[in-house]
Amino acid sequence: MAMVKVTINGVSHEVPDGITILEACQLAGVRVPTLCNHPRLQPTGACRVCVVEVEGMRNLQPACATKVSDGMKINTVTDRVQNAVRFNLSLLLSRHPNDCMTCEANGRCEFQDLIYEYDVHDIFPKTLLGDAYLDTSSPSIVRDLEKCVVCGRCVRACSEIQSINVYSMANRGADSLPLTPFNLPVAETDCINCGQCSAFCPTGAIIENSAVHKMWQALKRHDKILVVQTAPSTRVAISEEFGMTPGSISTGKMVAALKMLGFDYVFDTNFSADLTIMEEGSEFLERLKKGGPFPMFTSCCPGWVNFMEKNYPQLSKNLSSAKSPQQMLGAVIKTYFAQKIGVSPDDILSVSIMPCTAKKDEALRPQQFINGKPTVDIVLTTRELARLIRLADIPFASLPEQQYDDPLGESTGAAVIFGVTGGVMEAALRTAYELGTGKPLPKLDFNEVRGLEGIREATVNFDGKELRVAVAHGGANMRKLVEKVVSGEVYYDFIEIMACPGGCIGGGGQPYSLDRDILKKRAEGIYTIDERSVIRKSHENPSIKKIYEEFFEHPLSHKAHELLHTHYTDRSKKGIRHHEKVEV
């Protein structure tokens, strides 16, 4: 790699050629403030908060969008730079409300931090937007554009990473805002509820549709049996909220914190991930016997399901009918578990801790209900759980570890890898191979489907039969792969799709992070749990065997189909128009 010499604040440094001034400063340990920049997004230089002075250049330069050159002399601390940053922040503050005390982003807002760092006060008259730009139509996210700093991160996340293109910058100058087409409510757009926009927003302009206060009141009232489940990837992410190393495995501490909050039973969504594999793997074996329809798509990701229903409803027959682990455990809690403890399902408040904002939407889907009622009553993201823990003054980092409760707390290594892209595929192959062939796996790890490349494909030897499988994660890769399948350009037998980058480890409800390698670190934590697990195949989980013996009889039984499977609807614009005509 070619290197160049640059001088930053009078100190000489050697840095890689072709990087930006911002990256060079970061390598040199020199702080440069940023707002519109994010390491996982393309730079735009929109906010002008990262401006620096470069010798020989008349104007201040945006550090995030200016490349270094050999001999370049950069200054980040001159009065001219400091005054410019302070002035730009003051302009942004003039159109920003001063309601930090009640804002969901309080304490993690990048704009708030910069206002304090640069000692910025209101020097311009306030020009607030008011409630006209408050959008609460989505069950997954809330948009309050009065808090928008026009950084464009949501636009870039939705287009570059997800290829959904719900937002675009509208108007010019001081009137610029990231708006939906025709300024429609988010719920009326092609939004898939993935929440990536909220994960990249530096302020409180886009947040998850918070259930923190609703949950807090339920914990205080405690007039129902409080049952909570925790998703696989939450255990390697929640620790980041409390200053621990990214990827730290905090399963026991999370269980302890939930019990201190007042939950009566803490169950593991990994249990129902094993249950999902039993149903989904058996469904795949049935398709192999009957000759299709292929490819079979996994159905665990609600963002992907939304994307399919809105854009490719013709593929609904190709999706596994198995519910997601969240919904399966919800169904088990409100039926099997309720019977076990001798209470009515109405006496149970079923809560889930998820890395995903789309899970909030999924829990409200009518086809997921049992007897007309939801099986998951409250969905909290990893971020929301962290807020609850802080609200209760629980010292998370120093908590002694506790175990999940029986009978829905036992799981396998196969279940935990659901949290990372390729994990559902690998877990399904482990079980489908042994159930289908009656033979032990030649090797346990399917490394062919591991990794963070956007689209991965492999040919798996299934006891002499060659199966073509593929894995895609992130909306842009999801769209690319599906287009190839629909056009007939490629053929696969089995496809796993996760709407968020990295799968659930990069879910829209995970902790905010400016770490470029955050997905890799969380993935390493997931695979470490799998490697340490005593049981690593879903069909070998004793509790799974027991629930089939006592309740479901066998995979794909009548009761299993009734409680653990679902169906899909045509939500494309064409389909919606057709349904409207039928109803009229």
Protein Blocks (a to p, Z undefined) as FASTA:
>chain_A
ZZddddeehiacdddehiafklmmmmnopacddfkbcfkbccehlnommgccdehiabac
dfklcccdehiacdfkbfklmmmmmmmmmmmmmmcccfkkmgckgoiafklmmmmmnopa
cfbdcddebjmlccfkbfkbccdfklpghlommmmmmmmmnonomaccedehjlbccdde
hhiafklmmbehlommmmmpmblmbccddfklmmmmmmmnopaccdddddfklmmmmmmm
nopaehiacklmmmmmmmmnopabdcdfklmmmmmmmmmmmmmmmmmmnopacddddfkb
mklmmmmmmmmmmlmmmpcfbdcfklmmmmmmmmmmmmmnopafklpccddddfbfklmm
mmmpmklpgehiafbfbdcdfklmmmmmmmnopafklpccdddddfklbccfklmmmmpg
hklmmmmmmmmmmmmnopacfbfblfklgcjbfbdcddddeehiacdddddehjklmmmm
mmmmmnomaccfbdcddfbghijmlgckbccdfbfklmmmmmmmmmmmmmmpmblcfklm
mklmmmmmmmnopghiaklmmmmgccdddfbfklmmmmmmmmZZ
